[in-house]
Amino acid sequence: MPIVLTFLLRLLLVAAGLVVAAGALVVTTLLAGVWLAWAGWHRLTGRPLRPFAVRFGPQPGFGWPARRPEAAARGSARVGRGGDVTDVEPK
């Protein structure tokens, strides 16, 4: 009897894996189809086609406050006149 139960358990696990793989394939196919329709519409209407990308900064993940534009315009003490980063002062 234990041989039959282990075989049924293995069969159930293989079937579950196939269901998960098929679901991932369906989701990937749907996302690719939506993106292709979106890209085709942009080409048809003459709009510029931007790549699909997610942009994020590290500040929110570490709890750091984001730099304000005026602070970024002023620069920091490590930035030289030409925009080069300097670690030490020349003597």
C-alpha positions in Angstrom: 0.0 0.0 0.0 2.8 2.6 0.7 4.0 2.2 -2.9 0.7 3.2 -4.3 0.4 6.2 -2.0 3.9 7.4 -2.9 3.1 7.0 -6.6 -0.1 8.9 -6.2 1.7 11.7 -4.2 4.3 12.0 -7.0 1.6 12.0 -9.6 -0.2 14.8 -7.7 3.0 16.9 -7.4 3.8 16.5 -11.1 0.2 17.5 -12.0 0.5 20.6 -9.6 3.8 21.6 -11.2 2.3 21.3 -14.7 -0.7 23.5 -13.6 1.7 26.2 -12.2 3.8 26.1 -15.4 0.8 26.3 -17.6 -0.5 29.3 -15.6 2.8 31.1 -15.9 2.8 30.5 -19.6 -0.7 31.9 -20.0 0.1 35.0 -17.9 3.4 35.6 -19.9 1.5 35.2 -23.2 -1.2 37.6 -22.2 1.3 40.2 -21.0 3.3 39.9 -24.3 0.0 40.2 -26.3 -1.0 43.4 -24.4 2.5 44.9 -24.9 2.5 44.1 -28.6 -1.0 45.6 -29.0 0.2 48.7 -27.2 3.4 49.0 -29.3 1.4 48.4 -32.5 -1.0 51.2 -31.5 1.9 53.6 -30.9 3.5 52.8 -34.2 0.2 53.2 -36.0 -0.5 56.6 -34.4 3.1 57.8 -34.8 3.8 58.2 -31.1 7.3 57.5 -29.8 7.8 54.0 -28.4 9.3 54.0 -25.0 10.7 50.8 -23.5 8.8 49.1 -20.7 10.8 49.9 -17.6 10.3 50.5 -13.9 12.3 53.3 -12.5 12.9 53.6 -8.8 15.4 55.1 -6.4 17.1 53.5 -3.4 16.1 56.3 -1.0 12.5 55.1 -0.1 13.7 51.5 0.5 16.3 52.6 3.1 14.1 55.3 4.6 16.4 58.1 3.4 14.7 61.4 2.5 14.8 62.1 -1.3 17.0 64.9 -2.3 15.2 68.1 -3.2 16.0 69.6 -6.7 17.5 72.7 -5.1 19.8 70.6 -3.0 20.8 68.6 -6.0 21.5 71.9 -8.0 23.8 73.2 -5.2 25.8 69.9 -5.2 27.7 68.4 -2.3 31.2 69.0 -0.9 32.6 66.1 -2.9 31.8 67.5 -6.3 34.5 69.7 -7.9 34.0 72.7 -10.2 34.0 70.6 -13.4 31.5 68.1 -12.1 34.2 65.6 -11.4 34.0 63.6 -8.1 37.1 64.2 -6.0 38.0 62.1 -2.9 41.0 64.1 -1.7 42.3 67.7 -2.0 45.5 68.1 -4.0 48.5 69.5 -2.1 
